[in-house]
Amino acid sequence: MKKKYPHILYDSESEVFSVEAQSGDSVDSEISDSIVIDYDKQGKVVRLNFYNFSLEDFSKNQKAMNDFIQSRKGSFEIVRLR
């Protein structure tokens, strides 16, 4: 089965929230505070990583996330690693 993008992952142990925008290898990264944006060789965003991401805080803002998802065409697949 083909993987759907964007692909959302959360690792509660390390508190990392990741959004994989597309398949591909990261060849460059931009870092700003606790956010890392990974780019492929064409300069397209491959992945967004949010470090020190609290799922509890995220849950408090779940309505905003749901509104965001509904506003986007396509589908999201949410996977919780731990």
C-alpha positions in Angstrom: 0.0 0.0 0.0 1.3 3.4 -1.0 2.1 5.7 1.9 -0.2 8.8 2.2 1.4 12.2 2.6 1.6 14.2 4.7 2.4 11.6 7.3 2.2 12.7 11.0 4.2 11.0 13.7 4.6 11.6 17.4 7.2 10.1 19.7 6.1 10.7 23.3 9.4 9.4 24.8 11.5 12.0 23.0 8.7 14.5 22.6 9.2 14.9 18.9 6.3 15.7 16.5 7.1 15.1 12.9 5.3 15.9 9.7 6.6 14.0 6.6 5.6 16.1 3.6 6.7 13.7 1.0 9.0 10.7 0.5 12.7 11.4 -0.1 16.0 11.8 1.6 17.0 14.9 3.5 20.1 16.6 2.2 19.8 19.9 4.0 18.2 21.2 7.1 17.2 24.6 8.5 17.0 24.9 12.3 15.1 27.5 14.3 14.7 27.1 18.0 13.1 23.7 18.4 12.0 23.3 14.8 13.9 21.6 12.1 12.9 21.7 8.4 14.5 19.0 6.2 14.9 19.6 2.4 15.5 17.2 -0.4 18.1 17.9 -3.2 15.5 19.9 -5.2 14.9 22.2 -2.2 11.5 20.8 -1.4 10.4 20.3 2.2 10.6 16.6 3.1 10.0 16.8 6.8 9.2 19.2 9.7 10.3 18.2 13.2 9.1 19.9 16.3 11.2 19.1 19.3 10.1 19.4 23.0 6.5 19.0 21.7 4.0 18.3 24.5 1.2 16.1 23.5 -0.8 17.5 26.4 -0.5 21.0 25.0 -1.3 19.6 21.6 -4.4 18.0 22.9 -5.5 21.3 24.3 -5.3 22.7 20.8 -6.8 19.8 19.0 -9.7 21.8 17.6 -7.2 24.1 15.8 -5.4 21.1 14.3 -8.7 19.5 13.2 -9.7 22.7 11.5 -6.3 22.8 9.8 -6.7 19.2 8.6 -10.2 19.9 7.3 -9.0 22.9 5.4 -6.4 20.9 3.4 -7.2 18.8 0.4 -6.0 15.3 0.7 -5.7 13.1 3.7 -3.5 12.9 6.8 -2.4 9.7 8.4 -1.6 10.1 12.1 0.7 7.5 13.7 1.7 7.4 17.4 5.0 5.7 17.8 4.9 5.3 21.6 
